[in-house]
Amino acid sequence: MKRVLPIDVHKPQPLGTPSLVPLPADALVSAFCLEAVSPDLTSFQRALHHITTLLRPGGHLLLIGALEESWYLAGEARLSVVPVSEEEVREALVLGGYEVRELRTYIMPAHLCTGVDDVKGIFFAWAQKMEVQV
């Protein structure tokens, strides 16, 4: 880890132009971000594609997020989330040019539901960007 950078995943060049960051990266981590900033599944897929451009072929992505969550509370504000299933996450990764190395889910037990969101579970995905074929 060298530094944390601001990013807009809805822009084709998420770090802006020209980027002062040495790219492409060897690895990327996104935790509870893409689904929280995407209004729909298409936007989620497009955001994943945009961050993929920052990763070198053969590079690794660790994607962690909420399953089937449609909202969460941030203080008094109720914020929308695109609800994604395990299958939709896997499909987005494959369509984004990744080989899914591991995708695990954790279903949220009822006693952990606190009313600050409607999350059904968590997904943990490790994917590797496909090498460019010549």
C-alpha positions as CSV (number, residue, x, y, z in Angstrom):
1,M,0.0,0.0,0.0
2,K,1.5,3.3,-1.0
3,R,-1.5,5.7,-0.7
4,V,-5.3,6.1,-0.8
5,L,-6.7,8.2,-3.6
6,P,-10.0,9.9,-4.3
7,I,-11.9,8.3,-7.1
8,D,-15.1,8.7,-9.1
9,V,-16.1,5.2,-10.3
10,H,-18.7,6.7,-12.6
11,K,-16.1,8.3,-14.8
12,P,-14.3,6.4,-17.6
13,Q,-11.0,7.7,-16.1
14,P,-11.9,7.3,-12.4
15,L,-8.7,9.1,-11.1
16,G,-9.2,12.0,-13.6
17,T,-6.9,13.2,-16.3
18,P,-4.0,13.3,-16.4
19,S,-3.4,10.9,-13.6
20,L,-0.4,11.5,-11.5
21,V,-0.6,8.0,-10.2
22,P,1.6,5.3,-11.7
23,L,-0.7,2.9,-13.4
24,P,-1.7,0.2,-13.9
25,A,-2.0,-1.1,-10.3
26,D,-1.1,-4.6,-9.3
27,A,-4.1,-4.9,-7.0
28,L,-7.3,-3.0,-6.1
29,V,-9.6,-3.2,-3.1
30,S,-13.2,-2.0,-3.0
31,A,-15.2,-2.5,0.2
32,F,-18.9,-1.6,0.3
33,C,-18.4,1.1,-2.3
34,L,-19.7,0.1,-5.8
35,E,-23.1,-1.0,-4.8
36,A,-23.5,2.0,-2.4
37,V,-22.7,4.6,-5.1
38,S,-24.6,2.9,-8.0
39,P,-28.3,3.6,-8.6
40,D,-28.8,0.4,-10.6
41,L,-27.2,-2.8,-11.7
42,T,-26.0,-1.3,-15.0
43,S,-24.3,1.5,-13.2
44,F,-22.7,-1.1,-10.8
45,Q,-21.4,-3.0,-13.8
46,R,-20.1,0.1,-15.5
47,A,-18.4,1.3,-12.3
48,L,-16.6,-2.1,-12.0
49,H,-15.5,-1.7,-15.7
50,H,-14.1,1.8,-14.9
51,I,-12.0,0.7,-11.9
52,T,-10.8,-2.3,-14.0
53,T,-9.0,0.1,-16.3
54,L,-6.8,1.0,-13.4
55,L,-5.6,-2.6,-13.0
56,R,-2.8,-4.3,-15.0
57,P,-3.6,-7.6,-16.8
58,G,-3.1,-10.4,-14.3
59,G,-3.8,-7.9,-11.4
60,H,-6.0,-8.8,-8.5
61,L,-9.2,-7.3,-7.3
62,L,-10.7,-7.8,-3.8
63,L,-14.3,-6.8,-3.9
64,I,-16.4,-6.8,-0.7
65,G,-19.9,-5.7,-0.5
66,A,-23.5,-6.0,0.7
67,L,-25.9,-8.6,-0.7
68,E,-29.5,-7.6,-1.5
69,E,-29.2,-4.4,0.4
70,S,-31.5,-1.6,-0.9
71,W,-30.9,1.1,1.7
72,Y,-28.8,2.1,4.8
73,L,-28.9,4.9,7.3
74,A,-26.1,7.4,7.6
75,G,-27.2,9.4,10.6
76,E,-30.6,10.8,9.7
77,A,-30.2,10.2,6.0
78,R,-31.6,7.1,4.3
79,L,-29.3,6.3,1.4
80,S,-30.2,4.0,-1.5
81,V,-28.0,1.0,-2.5
82,V,-28.4,-1.2,-5.6
83,P,-29.3,-4.6,-4.3
84,V,-27.0,-7.2,-5.9
85,S,-27.1,-11.0,-5.6
86,E,-24.2,-13.4,-5.6
87,E,-25.0,-14.3,-9.2
88,E,-25.1,-10.6,-10.3
89,V,-21.7,-10.0,-8.7
90,R,-20.2,-13.0,-10.4
91,E,-21.7,-12.0,-13.8
92,A,-20.4,-8.4,-13.4
93,L,-16.9,-9.7,-12.7
94,V,-16.9,-12.1,-15.7
95,L,-18.3,-9.4,-18.0
96,G,-15.7,-7.0,-16.6
97,G,-12.9,-9.3,-17.8
98,Y,-12.1,-11.1,-14.6
99,E,-11.5,-14.7,-13.7
100,V,-13.3,-15.2,-10.4
101,R,-10.8,-17.0,-8.1
102,E,-13.1,-17.1,-5.1
103,L,-16.5,-15.8,-4.3
104,R,-18.0,-16.4,-0.9
105,T,-21.1,-15.1,0.8
106,Y,-22.1,-14.7,4.4
107,I,-25.8,-14.6,5.2
108,M,-26.6,-12.1,7.9
109,P,-28.2,-13.8,11.0
110,A,-31.4,-12.2,12.2
111,H,-29.8,-11.3,15.6
112,L,-27.2,-9.1,13.9
113,C,-29.9,-7.1,12.0
114,T,-30.0,-3.7,13.8
115,G,-32.4,-1.7,11.6
116,V,-29.8,0.6,10.1
117,D,-30.1,-1.2,6.8
118,D,-31.8,-4.1,5.1
119,V,-28.7,-6.1,4.1
120,K,-29.2,-9.8,3.7
121,G,-25.6,-10.8,3.6
122,I,-22.0,-10.0,2.6
123,F,-20.0,-11.1,-0.4
124,F,-16.2,-11.5,-0.6
125,A,-14.8,-11.8,-4.1
126,W,-11.2,-12.3,-5.2
127,A,-10.8,-11.9,-9.0
128,Q,-7.9,-11.7,-11.4
129,K,-8.0,-9.5,-14.4
130,M,-7.6,-11.6,-17.6
131,E,-4.4,-11.3,-19.4
132,V,-4.6,-9.7,-22.8
133,Q,-4.6,-12.3,-25.6
134,V,-2.5,-11.5,-28.6
